[in-house]
Amino acid sequence: MIRSSTLRRLAVLPAFLLPVAAPAVHAQAPAPAVAQARAIVVDPALAGIDSMLAALYPAAEPGAAILVARDGQVLMRKAYGSASVELGVPLRPEHVFRLGSITKQFTAVAVLMLVDEGKVSLDDEVTRFFPDYPTHGRRITVEHLLTHTSGIQSYTGMPTYVAGMRRDLTTDELIALFRDQPMEFAPGERWNYNNSGYALLGGIIEKVSGMSYADFIRTRIFEPLGMRNSYYETANAIVPGRVSGYDRTPEGIRAANYLSMTQPYAAGSLISTVDDQLVWQRAVAEGRMLKPETWHRAFSPYRLSGGLNAGYGYGWFVGEAAGRPSIEHGGDINGFSSNGLWIPSERLHVIVLSNREREGERNPDDISRQIATRVLGAPAAPAPFAVTVDALREYAGVYRISETENRLIIIDGGKIYGQRGRNPRQEMTPTGRDEFVFASGTRARFVRGGDGKITGMVVRGRIGPEEMAPRTAESAEAVLAAASATVTVPVETLRRYVGVYELAPGFEVTVRLDGDVLRATPTNQPETALVPESDTRFFVREANATVVFETDAFGAATRLILHQGGRQLPAPKIR
């Protein structure tokens, strides 16, 4: 749930991608013995990938298991690194890993089974199952929960969440963490990744089926499909082949922080192997378990109320990989990261399970895409579309992403570039009228008003929702000049900001003065420089975030506010 990049825990408090220990109420049946070890497979075409993974995951460090299959043939099945750094046990493909948010696929299918049986409707309101749930006058449906469009606050993003991660919670206690929080937006209006929605879905499964979530997943999915090494994780169950999880701090590799798996629950508490995940992906590809029309809806991206594409169906991202439409999901949970990628048109399945939190090149999402590209070949370059320099100038300007961030469109040397915030600019290639693709693969289309003038731009990455950015009256050159201008803050002012700020209980940001530079160190994370944009506002380059200091009438700092990804997280000064 929590990623470890600089200031990430500040801005993206557990995003589930974290694991949690399961409560007694979701007791797990005794685990069968680990399946007999199967062959290590590396297709010659993937020899380069094999070498890359061996370098990324050294034998003495936590690693990853990889499985690649196409047209029913396994192209790669191998593990790298250590299952237990302490004991020096090598990883094997048949080892059991936490899945993190890949769990959401199973939760979504469980709900859709009940839909197919006529026991649940996608249009059912949350209050049908939780009559006293406060909806603030809004209509929140099962479909909103499945698609991350409910507007309910995600409990893993609440500032108070981290301090309580060790507690075992019942389903009702888990829901109580967020049920009384204010709505973030009207249901269906926006897309915002949300673990609370999947906690509610787990509760709906239990109420409708009369079974615990763990028992439903085991008896309706795992057992019928023969997924013999997949479980709902609990703290006390003996699971043969279950590996240890790790993360990295500036001091080196360490055991992951404890998390009660009762908390990720239906959003992230399942564990499995790469072999079982291939069984699952093949069952999904074959259309088992659900009606054809139900599968079609599951893989159709939700449309927001304003018409934008959410890029997410029911439990899966609907995106693009290796230049082809993809169905996929990743997962991050304490000590583990994962990705499951399916490219239907090529009948390609890629599964990456790792017992270390993602960092840099050790990113299961990126590894899956690299493997897919190696197997399928690089995507074809976009067909050329001629646009004159004069026509390009029509797009130049400033497009407002949020109160704290713009996207600049710049014409330079007869070419068009896009720059988000203070990130490096990227060249844009025209692919059609008002349509462009960035060097990173992100796509953009410009929107025109009734008078034919450009009013905004819609941007969408490889996966995830479309993002609408209205055009402003500002000049890109002026904004760029202001952003690149050197701002000097008096040392006396900087000294007032020195101190310790508490973003959440047990999670602090220490700010110190190094000459005339402010530096911040979040708990268990590297130090980073704060670049001044004004006397009170500072940019965090590594996290693409902004920190604003607030002071009292005497000029003494009282708190800082972290702005990142459209969110504002206050941190009072505690010393």
C-alpha positions, 0 to 999 in steps of 0.5 A: 500500500505504501511506496517508499520514494521520497515523500511518497508516504507523505503524499500517498499514504498506504495505497494498497499496495500494502499488506495487512494481517487477517483477523480471526473472523476470517480464519484460513483453512490449513494450507496444503503442501507446496506443489512439486517444483516445476522446471525453470524455463527461459526462452532464448528470445528472453535471454536479455531479460534474464540477464537484466533480472539477475542483475536487478535482483542479486542472490543475497537480496530480496527478489522476484518470480517471473512467469510469461506465457503465450498461446498456452506455452510457457516462455519464462518461469524463473525466480531471482534473489532471496526468499529469506535474506536472513536465512539465505534461502533462494527464491523459487517460482513456486514460492507464495507472495503477497499480491497487494491490489491484484486482490481487487480482481478477485473481489470484483469477480466475486461481486460479479458472480453475485450480480450474475446470480441476481443477488446484487445489482451494479445499480444497488446503492450502498445503503441497501447493504449498509442502511445507516451508511452516511452518503451525504445525500449522494447516490453511491452504487456498487459500480462506483465502488468497483470503479474507484469513482465513489468519492468516498475517502480512501482509508489508507490515504488518511493521515491517521492511518499509518499509526494503526496499521498493526491493529486487527480489525473486523470488517465493521471496524475497518469501515468505521475508519472512513464512513464518517469522513466527508466526501471528496467529490460527487459519485461518478464525477472523478476517478481516484484510486480507493481502497475504501470502496473495495472494503465495502465490496468485501462487506457486501460479499459477506452480507449477501453470501452469508460467508466470510470474504476469505471463505467465499474466495476460497470456495467459489474461486480458488478451489474450483480453479485448482489454485492450490497455493492461493490464500487469504493471508492471516497472521497465524496460518502455516503457509508452506513456501510463503516468503518474507517481505522487505523494503530499503532505507538509506541504511540498506535492506530491512524487514518490512513494517508489520501490517495486520492483513485484516486491514487490506482485506478485500482490497489487498490481503490475498497471497499466491504464486506465479503459477496460480496467477497464470491459472487465474489469468487463463480462466479470465481469458477463457471467460469462465466464472461469469456471463460473457456480457458481464466480462464485457462490462468488467473490461470496459473503462468506466465513463465519468459524468463529464464524459472522460475515460476513467481507464478502469473497469471492474478490478482491472486497469484497461490500458495499453502495453507494447502498443496493444490494448492491455488488461492489468493491475499492479500491487504494492503492500508492505514488503511486496510489489507485483504486476499481472499483465494480459494482452488479449489480442496476443494471448500473452500473460506476464506475471511478476511477484516480488518480495521487496517494495518497488524502487527505481528499476525494480518495478514490476509494472515496468518489468512486465512491459519490457517483457511484453515488448521483447516478446511482441516487438516494439510498437509501431511508430505513429503514422506521420501527420503533417502540421505546419509550425503556424498551426502548432502555435495555436496549441501553445499556452498554459493548461491548468491541471490543479491549483498548484500545477500547470502543463505548458505547451511550448513551440521551439525550433519548429517542434512542439513540447509539453512540460508538466510542472517542473518536470523535463519537457517532452517532445510531442508528435502529431498523430491527427488533428488536435491529437499528439503523443508524448515521447513517454507514450502519453497521449493528448488531444486538444479540445475546441469550443463552439467558436473553434478555439482551443479551450483545453487539453485531455491527457491520458497515460498508458493506464489510468484516467483521462485528465482534463486541463482547461486552458488559461490566459497565461503565456507559457513563456512567462510561466516558464520564465517565472518558474526558472527564476532564482528565488532567494529566501533570507536565511533568517526566514529559512531558520524559522522553518527548521523543526519536526513536523508530524504528517501522521502519528509515528511519521514525521518530516524533519526539516534542517538548514544546510547553509542557505538550503532547507532539507527535509527527511521523512521517516525512514526515507532519504533527505531531499532539498526544498527548492524555494518558489517564494518565501513560504512555498518550496518545490520537492523535485524528486516527488513532484510535490510542493511544501508550503509553510504556515506561520503565526503572527510572530513569524514562527512556523506552525505547520507545513502543508504538502501538495501532491497529486491534487491532495493537501496533507497538513503536518503540524510542527511538533518540535 
